[in-house]
Amino acid sequence: MIHLELVNLDDVYHSLRNSPVLANHQDVTTEAGKEALNRLIFDRYEGDSLNILPSCNCGHLIGGQYEGIECPECETICQSTMDRPLESLIWLKAPTGITRLMNPTAWIMLSDALTVSNFNMLEWFCDPSYKPTGKFHPKFQKLDSYKFERGLNYFYENFDKIMDAIFSLRIHKLSGPDGDDIVHWVRMNRNSIFCEYLPMPSKVGFVVETGGAGTFIDKTITLAVDALRTIIGIENPVVPLTGFRRQARATRAIKTLAEYYLKFFKDTLGGKPGIFRKHVFGGRIHYSGRAVISSISEPHDYEELHLPWSLSVQLFKTHLTNKLLRGSEDREPMSPNQIERLLRESTLQYNEIIDNLFKELIREAPHKGIPCLFQRNPSLARGSAQQLFITKVKTDVRVTTISFSTLCLKAPNADYDGDEMNLMLILDKVMYVRLSRMAPHLGAFDLGEPRKLSGNLAIPAPVVATIANYLDHPDQYEGGDKHVVFGPSKRK
């Protein structure tokens, strides 16, 4: 089982650079109090421009004259949005009557492992009001002999005993080669599962936009806001709450916050229009690039790759700098400042010196071109990443696409309709040899049946349709009486 180490949220809370705001202590019994809390939760933007004026988190202090001053209302430093640290401002403390809260990530992990036949044992133990929709697992009846009670406080105080009983009876969901992945995970992260303080996500991600089309808000964040208001409601109830109800509400708040993180990672980060797919994977790496793909229409080798000008200037910045510093027989060496100016001026316009250096780099490559790994996110299917060779840099700066062969289009499940793909330069021989197994021709045969060709050799249907339409169009060939048209029953 491979996983990230569980973060100890109490340690994070005590190491914050700025003084956090405890939502439990906010007065929400008045409209002014509710509005003050909303200003702490959301970032509001109006129009198409980002307001970078220094301000505190509640908006009481706004303007450069207050920069660096602590706000008397929210006790945060007045600073620009661009300078504000990306850390949680609002935190939730375990409400009165609740011994400890649970890390939302721990809830996700344990909830999955302890859900059998739609019966969530974690929720059953923590929430006294939980009524399972699924059937009780037969082995779950054996827990009756332990006389375990229900409630979040009891679960925290007797966590080790409860988990040992569940694991010994093996009524949890088994996974991994030995079926005990979750057992190892609990042992490794035992001290970080429960916490006194829970963070609300940074308000940088809780954006409310107001414009001509109305007000926009990401619906995902409503789950996190609901969890916050549930915790506040425990501290400031309209009617007094029993210990039974307090524990039930606290459990629902933890569960709702966990659902927010699940949905955020699935849709906002990992979805098709998500942040991961807007980058190579989560962030830019050195010697990499990404652009919309197009086809090579001229005669070519199927392993060729043609790059756009602007992308190439940045991709080969180190290589170009190296050559410009050394100079050549017909070119004087340049200073670092001259090189920086030349590359900056040549990013969006053609330059003959840079063009010659690109051709020189390609000629010097010991292969048919400069090797790279060309890949389409987020697929891990065979052929989604292929070792190709850069053989040309386009000189028309208006053409911003990466062109490659239609014969390599099927494997990454790509189309020429706006799909983007990324590449990473192969910088040394060791890397080249290891990635040579990603060559396109090694995906020609099917792995499931001997001597059978794989689907990676098929030409995509849109490409076939385009070719057929081209050959069948009556205006493709002109020549007076020698007019020739290829198509069904149209040959003259």
C-alpha positions in Angstrom: 0.0 0.0 0.0 1.6 3.3 -1.1 0.3 6.5 0.5 1.4 9.9 1.7 2.2 10.2 5.4 -0.8 11.5 7.3 -0.3 15.1 8.4 -0.6 15.9 12.1 -3.0 18.8 12.1 -2.4 19.9 15.7 1.3 20.3 14.8 0.4 22.4 11.8 -1.9 24.6 13.9 0.8 25.3 16.4 3.3 26.2 13.7 1.2 28.7 11.7 3.0 31.9 10.8 -0.2 34.0 11.2 -2.5 33.9 14.2 -5.5 31.6 13.1 -9.1 32.5 13.7 -11.2 29.9 15.6 -14.6 29.7 14.0 -16.1 28.3 17.2 -15.4 31.7 18.9 -17.2 33.7 16.2 -20.5 35.3 17.1 -22.9 34.3 14.4 -26.1 35.1 16.3 -26.4 38.5 14.5 -26.4 39.4 10.8 -23.2 41.4 11.3 -21.5 38.4 12.8 -22.5 36.2 10.0 -21.3 38.7 7.4 -18.0 39.0 9.2 -17.6 35.2 9.1 -18.4 35.1 5.4 -15.7 37.7 4.7 -13.2 35.4 6.5 -14.3 32.4 4.5 -14.6 33.7 0.9 -12.5 35.8 -1.4 -14.8 38.1 -3.4 -13.8 39.4 -6.8 -15.7 41.9 -8.9 -15.2 42.3 -12.6 -12.4 40.7 -14.7 -9.4 42.1 -12.7 -7.9 40.9 -9.5 -7.8 43.5 -6.7 -4.3 43.5 -5.3 -4.8 46.3 -2.8 -3.5 45.3 0.7 -6.3 44.3 3.0 -7.0 42.3 6.1 -9.0 39.1 5.9 -12.2 40.7 7.1 -11.9 43.8 4.8 -11.9 46.3 7.7 -8.5 47.7 6.6 -8.0 48.3 2.9 -5.2 50.3 1.2 -1.5 50.7 1.1 -1.5 53.0 4.1 -2.5 50.0 6.3 0.0 47.5 4.9 1.7 45.5 7.6 -0.8 46.7 10.3 -2.7 44.1 12.3 -6.5 44.5 12.0 -8.2 45.0 15.3 -11.3 43.2 14.1 -10.0 39.9 12.7 -6.4 40.1 14.1 -4.8 39.5 10.6 -2.1 41.5 8.9 -3.1 43.9 6.2 -1.3 42.7 3.0 -1.8 42.1 -0.7 -3.5 38.9 -1.9 -0.3 38.1 -3.8 1.8 38.2 -0.6 -0.6 36.3 1.6 0.7 32.9 2.6 -1.2 29.9 1.3 -2.3 28.5 4.7 -5.6 28.1 6.4 -6.8 31.1 8.3 -9.9 29.6 9.8 -9.7 26.6 12.1 -12.2 24.6 14.0 -11.6 23.5 17.5 -13.2 20.4 19.1 -16.5 21.8 20.5 -17.4 21.7 24.1 -18.3 18.1 25.0 -16.2 16.6 22.2 -12.9 15.1 23.2 -11.2 15.0 19.8 -12.1 15.5 16.1 -10.8 13.3 13.3 -8.5 14.1 10.5 -10.6 14.1 7.3 -8.0 12.1 5.4 -8.1 9.5 8.1 -11.9 9.4 7.9 -11.6 8.8 4.1 -9.1 5.9 4.6 -10.9 4.3 7.5 -14.4 4.8 6.1 -13.4 2.9 2.9 -11.7 0.1 4.8 -14.6 -0.3 7.3 -17.5 -0.2 4.9 -18.7 -3.7 4.1 -22.0 -4.4 2.2 -23.0 -0.7 2.5 -22.6 -0.9 6.3 -20.1 1.8 7.5 -18.7 0.5 10.8 -16.7 3.8 11.3 -19.9 5.9 11.1 -21.8 3.3 13.2 -19.2 3.7 16.0 -18.9 7.5 15.9 -22.4 8.6 15.2 -25.0 7.3 17.7 -27.8 8.3 15.3 -26.4 6.4 12.3 -28.8 3.8 10.8 -27.1 1.5 8.2 -28.8 0.9 4.9 -26.9 -2.3 4.3 -27.0 -5.6 6.2 -24.9 -6.2 9.3 -21.9 -8.3 8.4 -22.3 -11.7 10.1 -18.9 -11.4 11.8 -19.9 -8.0 13.1 -22.2 -9.7 15.6 -19.1 -11.1 17.3 -18.3 -7.6 18.4 -21.2 -7.8 20.8 -19.1 -9.7 23.2 -16.7 -6.8 23.6 -19.6 -4.5 24.9 -18.4 -1.5 22.8 -20.4 1.7 23.1 -21.2 4.2 20.4 -20.1 7.8 20.1 -17.2 9.8 18.9 -15.7 10.3 22.3 -15.8 6.6 23.2 -14.4 5.8 19.8 -11.4 8.1 20.4 -10.8 6.9 23.9 -11.0 3.2 22.9 -9.7 3.4 19.4 -6.9 0.8 19.7 -9.2 -1.8 21.4 -11.9 -1.3 18.7 -9.5 -1.5 15.8 -7.7 -4.5 17.3 -11.1 -6.3 17.6 -12.1 -5.5 14.0 -8.7 -6.5 12.6 -8.5 -9.8 14.6 -12.0 -10.8 13.4 -11.1 -9.6 9.9 -14.4 -8.0 9.3 -12.8 -5.0 7.5 -12.4 -4.7 3.8 -9.3 -6.6 2.8 -6.9 -5.1 0.3 -3.3 -5.7 -0.9 -1.3 -8.9 -1.2 -1.7 -9.8 2.5 -5.1 -8.1 3.1 -3.6 -6.0 6.0 -2.8 -2.7 4.3 -5.1 -0.7 6.5 -3.6 -2.4 9.6 -0.1 -1.2 8.6 -1.5 2.3 7.8 -3.2 2.7 11.2 0.0 1.7 13.0 2.1 4.1 11.0 -0.2 7.1 11.4 -1.7 6.4 14.8 -0.7 9.7 16.3 -2.2 11.8 13.5 -5.6 10.2 13.1 -7.3 12.4 15.8 -6.8 16.1 16.4 -8.1 19.0 18.5 -8.0 21.4 15.6 -9.3 21.1 12.0 -8.4 23.6 9.3 -10.8 25.1 6.8 -9.3 25.2 3.3 -7.5 28.5 2.4 -9.9 31.3 1.3 -7.8 31.6 -1.8 -9.7 28.7 -3.2 -13.1 29.9 -1.9 -13.8 32.5 -4.6 -17.0 34.3 -5.2 -17.0 36.2 -8.6 -19.5 39.0 -9.3 -19.8 40.3 -12.8 -22.3 41.2 -15.6 -23.5 37.6 -15.9 -24.3 37.3 -12.2 -22.5 35.7 -9.2 -20.5 32.6 -9.6 -19.4 30.2 -6.8 -17.9 26.7 -7.0 -20.6 24.4 -5.6 -17.9 22.1 -4.2 -17.0 24.5 -1.4 -20.5 24.4 0.0 -19.6 21.0 1.6 -16.7 22.6 3.6 -18.9 25.6 4.6 -21.7 23.2 5.8 -19.1 21.4 7.9 -17.9 24.7 9.4 -21.5 25.9 10.2 -22.3 22.5 11.8 -19.4 22.8 14.2 -20.4 26.4 15.0 -23.9 25.2 15.6 -22.7 22.8 18.2 -21.1 25.7 20.2 -24.0 28.1 19.6 -27.2 25.9 19.4 -30.6 27.4 19.2 -31.7 24.9 21.9 -29.4 23.0 24.3 -27.9 19.8 22.8 -27.4 16.6 24.6 -24.0 14.8 24.5 -25.7 12.3 22.1 -26.6 15.0 19.6 -23.3 16.8 19.9 -21.3 13.7 19.0 -23.7 13.0 16.1 -23.3 16.5 14.7 -19.5 16.5 15.1 -19.3 13.2 13.3 -21.4 14.6 10.4 -19.2 17.7 10.2 -16.1 15.5 9.9 -17.8 13.3 7.3 -18.9 16.4 5.3 -15.4 17.9 5.3 -14.0 14.6 4.1 -16.6 14.5 1.3 -15.4 18.0 0.3 -11.8 16.9 0.0 -12.8 13.8 -2.0 -14.9 15.9 -4.4 -12.2 18.6 -4.7 -9.5 16.1 -5.6 -11.8 14.2 -8.0 -13.3 17.1 -9.9 -11.3 20.4 -9.3 -7.9 18.7 -9.4 -8.3 15.4 -11.1 -11.3 16.0 -13.4 -11.0 16.4 -17.2 -10.9 20.2 -16.9 -9.0 19.9 -13.6 -5.8 21.5 -12.5 -3.7 18.3 -13.0 -4.6 18.1 -16.7 -3.7 21.7 -17.2 -0.1 20.9 -16.3 2.2 18.0 -17.1 1.1 16.6 -13.8 0.4 19.0 -10.9 3.2 21.4 -11.9 5.7 22.2 -14.6 8.9 20.3 -14.7 12.2 21.3 -16.2 12.8 20.6 -20.0 9.1 20.0 -20.6 6.4 21.6 -22.7 2.7 21.4 -23.5 0.6 22.5 -26.5 -2.3 21.6 -28.8 -1.5 18.9 -31.3 -1.8 19.0 -35.1 -0.8 16.6 -37.9 2.3 16.7 -40.1 0.9 17.0 -43.6 4.2 16.8 -45.5 6.2 13.6 -46.1 7.7 12.5 -42.8 9.0 9.7 -40.6 6.3 8.4 -38.2 8.5 9.1 -35.2 9.0 12.8 -36.1 7.9 15.7 -34.0 7.7 19.3 -35.1 7.6 22.0 -32.3 6.3 25.5 -32.3 8.8 28.4 -32.2 7.9 30.1 -28.9 7.7 26.8 -26.9 11.1 25.7 -28.3 12.8 28.9 -27.3 11.9 28.2 -23.7 12.3 24.5 -23.9 15.9 24.7 -25.2 16.9 27.9 -23.3 19.8 26.1 -21.5 21.1 24.6 -24.8 20.8 27.9 -26.6 22.5 29.8 -23.8 25.4 27.3 -23.8 26.0 27.8 -27.6 25.7 31.6 -27.4 28.1 31.8 -24.5 30.7 29.7 -26.4 30.2 31.4 -29.8 31.4 29.8 -33.1 33.6 30.5 -36.1 31.1 32.9 -37.6 29.5 34.1 -34.3 31.1 36.0 -31.5 30.5 34.8 -27.9 27.7 36.8 -26.1 27.5 38.0 -22.5 24.8 36.6 -20.2 22.9 39.9 -20.4 23.0 39.9 -24.2 21.8 36.3 -24.3 18.9 37.1 -21.9 17.9 40.0 -24.1 18.1 38.0 -27.3 16.0 35.1 -26.0 13.4 37.4 -24.6 13.1 39.3 -27.9 13.0 36.1 -29.9 10.3 34.3 -27.9 7.5 35.8 -29.9 9.3 36.7 -33.2 11.5 34.9 -35.6 15.3 35.3 -35.3 17.8 33.8 -37.8 20.5 33.2 -35.2 18.1 31.2 -33.0 16.8 29.3 -36.0 20.3 28.3 -37.0 21.0 27.1 -33.5 17.9 25.0 -33.5 19.0 23.3 -36.7 22.5 22.9 -35.3 21.1 21.1 -32.2 19.0 18.8 -34.3 22.0 17.9 -36.5 24.2 17.2 -33.5 21.7 14.7 -32.1 23.0 11.2 -32.3 19.6 9.9 -33.5 17.2 11.0 -36.2 16.4 14.0 -34.1 16.4 15.2 -30.5 14.7 12.4 -28.4 11.8 13.2 -26.1 8.9 11.5 -24.4 5.6 12.6 -25.8 2.6 11.9 -23.7 -1.1 12.6 -23.2 -2.5 13.1 -19.7 -3.9 11.5 -17.7 -4.0 8.1 -19.4 -1.6 5.3 -18.3 -2.6 3.0 -21.2 0.0 1.3 -23.3 1.1 3.8 -26.0 -0.1 7.0 -24.2 3.6 7.9 -23.8 5.9 7.4 -26.8 9.5 8.1 -27.5 9.7 10.4 -30.5 12.3 12.6 -32.1 12.2 16.4 -32.6 13.3 17.0 -36.2 12.0 20.5 -36.8 11.2 23.8 -35.1 8.5 25.8 -37.0 9.6 29.3 -38.0 6.1 30.8 -38.2 5.5 32.1 -34.7 1.8 32.2 -35.3 1.6 28.4 -35.5 1.6 27.3 -31.9 0.8 23.6 -32.3 3.0 20.5 -31.8 2.8 18.5 -35.0 3.2 14.7 -35.1 2.3 11.8 -37.3 -1.2 10.4 -37.6 0.3 7.0 -37.4 1.1 7.6 -33.7 -2.2 9.3 -32.9 -4.3 6.2 -32.0 -2.1 4.9 -29.0 -2.6 8.1 -26.8 -6.3 8.2 -27.8 -5.8 11.7 -29.2 -7.6 13.7 -31.9 -6.8 16.9 -33.8 -9.7 18.7 -32.3 -8.0 20.8 -29.7 -6.4 18.0 -27.6 -3.2 19.0 -25.8 -0.1 16.8 -25.2 3.1 17.3 -23.3 6.7 16.4 -23.9 9.8 15.9 -21.8 13.3 16.1 -23.3 15.5 13.0 -22.9 18.8 14.5 -21.8 21.3 11.7 -21.6 22.0 8.2 -22.9 21.0 6.4 -19.8 17.6 8.0 -19.9 17.3 7.4 -23.7 18.1 3.6 -23.3 15.6 3.2 -20.5 12.8 5.0 -22.4 13.5 3.2 -25.6 10.9 0.7 -24.6 8.4 3.4 -25.2 9.1 3.4 -28.9 5.9 3.4 -31.0 6.7 0.2 -32.9 6.7 -1.7 -29.6 3.0 -1.1 -29.3 2.2 -2.8 -32.6 1.4 -6.2 -31.3 -1.4 -7.1 -28.9 -0.2 -8.3 -25.5 -3.2 -10.6 -25.0 -3.0 -12.8 -28.1 0.1 -14.1 -30.0 0.8 -12.6 -33.4 -2.3 -10.3 -33.2 -2.0 -6.6 -34.1 -3.1 -4.2 -31.5 -5.6 -1.4 -31.9 -2.7 1.2 -31.8 -2.2 0.6 -35.6 -5.6 1.8 -36.5 -6.1 5.2 -38.1 -8.7 7.2 -36.2 -12.1 7.5 -37.8 -12.0 11.4 -38.1 -8.7 11.1 -40.0 -10.2 8.5 -42.3 -13.2 10.6 -42.9 -11.1 13.7 -43.7 -9.0 11.8 -46.2 -12.1 10.3 -47.9 -13.7 13.7 -48.0 -10.6 15.2 -49.6 -10.4 12.5 -52.3 -14.1 12.8 -53.0 -14.3 16.6 -53.2 -15.0 17.8 -56.8 -12.7 20.8 -56.6 -9.5 19.0 -55.6 -8.1 18.6 -59.1 -8.4 21.4 -61.8 -7.2 21.4 -65.3 -10.0 22.2 -67.7 -10.8 19.2 -69.9 -8.3 17.1 -67.9 -10.4 17.7 -64.7 -10.1 14.5 -62.6 -12.2 13.7 -59.6 -11.7 10.6 -57.4 -14.8 9.3 -55.8 -17.7 6.8 -56.2 -18.9 6.8 -59.9 -17.3 10.3 -60.5 -14.1 9.4 -62.4 -13.8 11.2 -65.8 
